């Protein structure tokens, strides 16, 4: 199964996403901000990153750009609240492969994972 890095400053969102992924048989790493995500990506090279956009220290968009510098083929899905379409478009232009709306449904997270793994 896949190694997935879940990045969100809200612990309950990380726990919820991690549970969905672990229950489906995936290995899960967690980070609580963009800088930690970049560091963990560099260390562990996960198969997929599921990353919140709005976070302190380094937001998801900046972290996406840094991860893509480390690995131009990185497979990243952004997690966003409704009303952030402009930021989602910017993330897609910066190399994100998909996005998931909050509050997410477990099946949508798994569908995004399948999409990224197939890419």
Secondary structure, DSSP 8 states (H G I E B T S, - for coil): --EEEEE-SSHHHHHHHHHHHHHTT-EEEEESSHHHHHHHHHHH--SEEEEES--SSS-HHHHHHHHHHH-TT--EEEEE-TT-HHHHHHHHHTT--EEEESS--HHHHHHHHHHHHH-
